[in-house]
Amino acid sequence: MAAPEGTPPPPDRAWPALRADAWADTRDTLHLWTQIVGKVRLAQEPMLNHWWQTPFYVTARGLTTSAFANGSELVDVELDFVEHELRARSTDGRASSVSLAPKSVAQFYDETLEALRRIGLDARIDPVPREVETQVPFPQDEHHASYDAGAVEAFWRQLIAAHRVMRRFRSPFIGKASPVHFFWGGFDLVVTVFSGRPAPIWTGTPLHVSASVMAEAESHENSNAGFWPGGDGEGQFYAYAYPEPAGYPDRPVLPEGAHYDPDLREFLLPYEAVRSAPDPDAALLAFYRTTYDAAAELAGWDRAALETAWPARG
């Protein structure tokens, strides 16, 4: 018997378990596939602050580029994790697709660029991946060729859950704040809020990312709330402030299981600690709110000017 309309999904569907090591090969392949698609959008779009012209967005089917320009037309590309297809569409009515199935990065690269040509987009991209250990150009990568459809769908449902909570966290901000978006470079979902003040020039050493890219990304004082499907266990929720205010690492945050990592300079909360909590949404929201409170209070943000209390929905 079907569940009554409006019944929430069971916990194992709303917050699925997915060990990072159980789908590592698929995750690494999918990461590179998203970089191919993301670089197409990057090549077509005008520059926006903090590289906000580059990320993907969570949809009811998977991840999308949203619409971007191709001459006088608009194009969008969606990675559909329900039917496991890449779908490319143009406002002139043309559409094409590529199956998401076990295949090499090189094959996916060729098929995707051909699918885009069928809708009138002749994509020219830098074929070298970023923010990964081994920078094998896409057309030469025959090693990464895994696709576990069940794991990808579970990952997408992790993103759905994180997206839902991040939007609630983002809701009170009336100052500058990002949408909830998925960056294909780091393969993470994140929302960022800003104090309105400029930040010191970023001087870290990221993995295969130019200093100029990071300088623009971190050009203004901010607090970040994100999810990354890697590391140990089932992935990590994270939060950090840039620049990090004095006392930030020592600030107590919720829920139990959250901790500060001095190497990453981030607060971390294991995905499984959220998934197994009595109220997972409330646990994650507490993590994002208490880490933001730490950043905003210690750095002296003008919170009265940046936040509001929206009325309850009727």
C-alpha positions as CSV (number, residue, x, y, z in Angstrom):
1,M,0.0,0.0,0.0
2,A,1.3,3.4,-0.9
3,A,2.0,5.9,1.9
4,P,-0.6,8.7,2.2
5,E,0.2,11.8,0.3
6,G,2.4,14.2,2.3
7,T,3.9,11.4,4.4
8,P,7.6,12.2,5.1
9,P,10.2,9.7,3.8
10,P,11.5,7.2,6.2
11,P,14.8,8.2,8.0
12,D,16.9,5.9,5.9
13,R,15.7,7.7,2.8
14,A,15.7,11.2,4.2
15,W,19.2,10.8,5.7
16,P,20.7,7.7,3.9
17,A,23.8,6.0,5.2
18,L,26.7,6.0,2.7
19,R,30.2,5.3,3.8
20,A,32.7,7.4,1.9
21,D,35.0,4.4,1.3
22,A,32.1,2.3,-0.1
23,W,31.6,4.6,-3.1
24,A,35.1,6.2,-3.4
25,D,35.7,5.1,-7.0
26,T,32.3,6.3,-8.1
27,R,32.6,9.5,-6.2
28,D,36.0,10.3,-7.8
29,T,34.7,9.5,-11.3
30,L,31.5,11.7,-10.7
31,H,33.7,14.5,-9.3
32,L,35.6,14.6,-12.6
33,W,32.4,14.4,-14.6
34,T,31.0,17.4,-12.8
35,Q,34.2,19.3,-13.5
36,I,33.7,18.8,-17.2
37,V,30.2,20.1,-17.1
38,G,31.1,22.9,-14.7
39,K,33.9,24.1,-16.9
40,V,31.5,24.4,-19.8
41,R,29.4,26.8,-17.8
42,L,32.5,28.6,-16.6
43,A,33.6,29.2,-20.2
44,Q,30.2,30.6,-21.2
45,E,29.4,32.8,-18.2
46,P,30.5,36.4,-17.3
47,M,32.5,36.7,-14.1
48,L,30.5,37.1,-10.8
49,N,31.8,37.9,-7.3
50,H,33.2,34.9,-5.5
51,W,33.0,32.7,-8.6
52,W,29.2,32.4,-8.2
53,Q,28.8,31.9,-11.9
54,T,30.4,28.5,-11.6
55,P,28.5,26.2,-9.2
56,F,25.6,23.7,-9.6
57,Y,22.3,23.7,-7.8
58,V,20.3,20.8,-6.2
59,T,17.1,19.9,-8.1
60,A,14.3,17.4,-7.7
61,R,16.3,15.1,-10.1
62,G,19.9,15.8,-9.2
63,L,22.2,18.7,-10.0
64,T,21.8,21.5,-12.6
65,T,24.0,24.2,-14.0
66,S,20.9,26.5,-14.2
67,A,20.5,28.4,-17.5
68,F,23.5,30.0,-19.1
69,A,24.1,31.9,-22.3
70,N,25.0,30.4,-25.7
71,G,24.9,33.2,-28.1
72,S,21.3,34.5,-28.2
73,E,20.0,31.3,-26.7
74,L,20.1,29.8,-23.2
75,V,21.3,26.4,-22.3
76,D,21.1,24.3,-19.2
77,V,22.7,20.9,-18.3
78,E,21.3,18.6,-15.6
79,L,22.8,15.5,-14.1
80,D,19.6,13.4,-13.5
81,F,20.3,11.0,-10.6
82,V,16.9,9.4,-10.9
83,E,17.0,8.2,-14.5
84,H,20.8,8.5,-14.6
85,E,21.3,10.7,-17.6
86,L,22.9,14.0,-18.4
87,R,20.4,16.2,-20.1
88,A,21.3,19.3,-22.1
89,R,18.6,21.6,-23.4
90,S,18.5,24.8,-25.4
91,T,15.8,27.5,-25.6
92,D,15.7,26.8,-29.4
93,G,14.0,23.5,-28.6
94,R,17.0,21.2,-29.1
95,A,17.9,18.6,-26.5
96,S,20.4,15.8,-26.1
97,S,21.5,13.3,-23.5
98,V,24.3,11.1,-22.2
99,S,23.8,8.0,-20.1
100,L,25.3,8.0,-16.6
101,A,26.8,4.5,-16.4
102,P,30.2,2.9,-15.9
103,K,32.5,4.6,-18.4
104,S,35.8,6.4,-18.4
105,V,36.2,10.1,-17.9
106,A,37.7,10.2,-21.4
107,Q,34.5,8.7,-22.8
108,F,32.2,10.9,-20.8
109,Y,34.2,14.0,-21.9
110,D,33.8,13.0,-25.6
111,E,30.1,12.1,-25.3
112,T,29.3,15.3,-23.3
113,L,31.0,17.7,-25.7
114,E,29.3,15.9,-28.6
115,A,25.9,16.1,-26.9
116,L,26.4,19.9,-26.4
117,R,27.4,20.2,-30.1
118,R,24.0,18.6,-31.0
119,I,22.2,21.5,-29.3
120,G,24.5,24.1,-30.9
121,L,27.1,24.7,-28.1
122,D,30.7,24.2,-29.3
123,A,32.3,24.0,-25.8
124,R,36.0,24.9,-25.5
125,I,37.3,24.1,-22.0
126,D,40.5,23.7,-20.1
127,P,40.8,19.9,-20.0
128,V,42.8,19.7,-16.8
129,P,40.9,19.0,-13.5
130,R,41.4,21.1,-10.4
131,E,41.4,20.5,-6.7
132,V,42.3,16.8,-7.2
133,E,45.5,14.9,-6.4
134,T,46.2,13.6,-9.9
135,Q,45.7,16.1,-12.8
136,V,45.2,13.7,-15.7
137,P,43.6,15.7,-18.6
138,F,40.0,14.5,-19.1
139,P,40.6,13.2,-22.7
140,Q,43.4,10.9,-21.4
141,D,41.7,9.6,-18.2
142,E,40.8,6.0,-18.7
143,H,41.4,5.1,-15.0
144,H,38.3,6.7,-13.4
145,A,35.4,4.7,-14.9
146,S,33.1,3.7,-12.0
147,Y,29.4,4.5,-11.6
148,D,27.3,2.9,-8.9
149,A,23.8,4.3,-9.5
150,G,22.5,3.4,-6.0
151,A,25.4,5.2,-4.3
152,V,24.9,8.2,-6.5
153,E,21.2,8.4,-5.6
154,A,22.1,8.1,-1.9
155,F,24.6,10.9,-2.3
156,W,22.0,13.0,-4.0
157,R,19.6,12.4,-1.1
158,Q,22.4,13.5,1.3
159,L,22.6,16.7,-0.7
160,I,18.8,17.1,-0.5
161,A,18.9,16.8,3.3
162,A,21.8,19.2,3.7
163,H,20.2,21.6,1.2
164,R,17.0,21.7,3.2
165,V,18.8,22.6,6.4
166,M,21.1,25.1,4.8
167,R,18.2,27.0,3.4
168,R,16.7,27.2,6.9
169,F,20.0,28.5,8.2
170,R,20.3,31.0,5.3
171,S,16.7,32.3,5.8
172,P,17.2,35.1,8.4
173,F,20.0,36.8,6.5
174,I,19.1,40.1,4.8
175,G,22.7,41.1,4.3
176,K,24.9,39.6,1.5
177,A,24.5,35.8,1.4
178,S,25.0,33.2,-1.3
179,P,22.5,30.7,-2.5
180,V,23.0,27.1,-1.4
181,H,25.2,25.9,-4.2
182,F,27.4,22.9,-5.1
183,F,31.0,23.7,-6.1
184,W,32.4,21.1,-8.5
185,G,36.0,22.0,-7.7
186,G,35.9,20.9,-4.1
187,F,32.8,18.6,-4.6
188,D,30.9,20.2,-1.7
189,L,27.6,21.9,-1.0
190,V,27.9,25.2,0.8
191,V,26.1,28.5,1.8
192,T,28.1,31.6,2.8
193,V,27.0,34.7,4.7
194,F,29.0,37.9,4.9
195,S,29.6,40.7,7.4
196,G,29.9,43.4,4.7
197,R,33.5,44.1,5.4
198,P,36.5,43.3,3.2
199,A,38.8,40.5,4.3
200,P,42.6,40.3,4.3
201,I,44.1,38.9,1.1
202,W,44.0,35.1,1.2
203,T,47.4,33.5,1.4
204,G,46.8,29.8,1.9
205,T,48.0,26.9,-0.3
206,P,45.0,25.0,-1.8
207,L,45.2,21.9,-3.9
208,H,45.8,22.9,-7.5
209,V,43.9,26.2,-7.3
210,S,45.5,29.5,-8.1
211,A,46.0,32.1,-5.4
212,S,44.0,34.5,-7.5
213,V,41.0,32.2,-7.5
214,M,41.0,31.9,-3.7
215,A,41.7,35.6,-3.2
216,E,38.4,36.4,-5.0
217,A,36.5,33.6,-3.3
218,E,37.6,34.9,0.2
219,S,37.7,38.6,-0.7
220,H,35.2,39.6,2.1
221,E,34.7,38.6,5.7
222,N,32.4,35.5,5.8
223,S,31.1,32.5,7.6
224,N,30.6,29.2,5.7
225,A,28.3,26.2,6.3
226,G,28.9,23.2,4.1
227,F,28.8,19.4,3.5
228,W,31.6,17.3,1.9
229,P,31.1,13.6,1.1
230,G,34.7,12.6,1.8
231,G,37.1,11.8,4.6
232,D,36.3,9.0,7.1
233,G,32.9,7.6,7.9
234,E,30.0,9.0,5.8
235,G,31.2,12.5,5.0
236,Q,31.5,15.7,7.0
237,F,29.5,18.8,7.7
238,Y,31.8,21.7,8.2
239,A,31.8,25.4,9.2
240,Y,34.6,28.0,9.1
241,A,35.1,31.7,9.3
242,Y,37.4,33.8,7.2
243,P,39.3,35.5,8.6
244,E,39.1,33.4,11.7
245,P,38.5,35.6,14.7
246,A,40.5,35.2,17.9
247,G,39.0,32.6,20.2
248,Y,37.0,30.8,17.4
249,P,38.6,27.4,17.9
250,D,37.8,27.4,21.6
251,R,34.1,28.3,21.2
252,P,31.7,25.6,22.3
253,V,29.3,24.5,19.6
254,L,26.4,22.1,19.2
255,P,25.6,19.3,18.8
256,E,27.6,16.6,20.6
257,G,30.2,15.2,18.2
258,A,31.1,18.6,16.7
259,H,34.8,19.5,17.0
260,Y,37.4,21.9,15.7
261,D,40.1,20.6,13.4
262,P,43.2,22.7,13.8
263,D,44.8,21.5,10.6
264,L,41.7,22.3,8.4
265,R,40.8,25.3,10.7
266,E,37.2,24.2,10.5
267,F,34.5,22.9,12.8
268,L,33.5,19.4,11.7
269,L,30.5,17.3,12.4
270,P,30.3,13.7,11.1
271,Y,27.4,13.0,8.8
272,E,26.6,9.9,10.8
273,A,26.3,11.9,14.0
274,V,23.5,13.9,12.3
275,R,21.9,11.0,10.6
276,S,21.6,9.1,13.9
277,A,20.3,12.0,16.0
278,P,16.7,12.0,17.2
279,D,16.0,15.0,15.0
280,P,18.7,15.2,12.3
281,D,17.5,18.5,10.9
282,A,17.6,20.2,14.3
283,A,21.0,18.7,15.0
284,L,22.5,20.1,11.8
285,L,20.8,23.4,12.1
286,A,22.2,23.8,15.7
287,F,25.7,23.1,14.3
288,Y,25.4,25.8,11.6
289,R,23.8,28.3,13.9
290,T,26.3,27.9,16.8
291,T,29.3,28.0,14.6
292,Y,27.9,31.2,12.9
293,D,27.2,32.7,16.3
294,A,30.9,32.1,17.2
295,A,32.1,33.8,14.1
296,A,29.7,36.8,14.2
297,E,30.0,37.5,17.9
298,L,33.8,37.1,18.1
299,A,34.4,39.3,15.0
300,G,31.8,41.9,16.0
301,W,29.4,41.6,13.1
302,D,26.5,44.1,13.0
303,R,23.9,41.4,13.4
304,A,21.0,43.8,13.8
305,A,21.6,45.0,10.3
306,L,22.3,41.6,8.8
307,E,19.5,39.4,10.2
308,T,15.8,39.5,10.6
309,A,13.0,37.3,12.0
310,W,10.6,36.4,9.2
311,P,6.9,36.0,10.1
312,A,5.5,32.5,10.3
313,R,4.1,31.2,7.0
314,G,0.3,31.3,6.8
